[in-house]
Amino acid sequence: MAALEILAEILRDQLKAHGLADLTDNIVERFAEEVGGERVYVSRKPRSAWSQRNAQLRAEFNGRNHDELARKYRVSKRRVYQLLDD
């Protein structure tokens, strides 16, 4: 099943519970217009999991352990710097 079909199915199920299932096609069409042809990354983890990981990384930072944290959290050294700047 294509990603857009999965999105439509999920939306339809969720909106149906609120009597809004007829909005599904409009939402899916708008999404396709906005991001159609682009690569879209959808994380498997909820945003809260990333926030928790980022907070832990910041707490463990000692001013000199960029490389160690990058390896431990499986991110690039550049991403470590970005997370510390947030």
N, C-alpha and C positions, 0 to 999 in steps of 0.2 A: 504494500500500500504506500502510495506517495505521501510525502510529508504534508502537503497541502490537504490531502484527503483526510489524513489523521487529525490535523488541526480542525477541519470542518466537523468531523465526527465528535471530537471532544467539545467543541463549542456548542454544537447542536444538543448534546446531552446535558451540558451545564445550563444552557439558556432555557431549555425546555422546562426545567424545574421552576423557572421563574416566568413561564409563559411568554418567553421571548425567542423561541426557536427560529422564528421567521427572520431574525436578524443575522443568522449564520451566514447566509450567502453574501449579504452586503459586507460583512466583516471580512470574510475570506477574499472577496473580490478586491476590497480596499488593501488588504495585506499584499495580495499578488501585485497590485499596481505599485505599491510602495517599495517592495523588495524583490519583485520578479526579476530573474536573471542574475541576482546576486547570491553569493554564498552567505548563508546564515548559520551561525554557530548557536546551538542550544545546549546548554550545560545539562548534564544528567543530575547534578547536585542542585539542591535549592540554594537560593541566594544566602540564606542564613548559614549554611554550611561554609560557604566561602568567607563570610564575615567572621565567623568563629576562627577559621584557619588564619585569616589575615591578622586578627587580633593576637593570636598565639605567636605568630611570626614576629610581630612588633614587640611583644613582651620578651621574646628570647633574644632580640637584637642587643648586642653589647658594644656596637660601634666598629667592630672588626670582623664579624663573622658572616659577611655577605655570602661568601662561597658555601660555607657550611649550611646556611639556611636554604640556599638555592637547591642544594642536593637533598636536604631533608624534606623539603616541601615540593620537590620536583617541579620547580619553576626556574626560569632563567635568572641570572644575576641581575639583569636589567629589570625584571619584574619585581625582584626584591627591593631595588631602589624605588620603583614606582609605588609599591605598597607602603614603604616607609615614608614617602612624601605625602601620601593621602591624608 
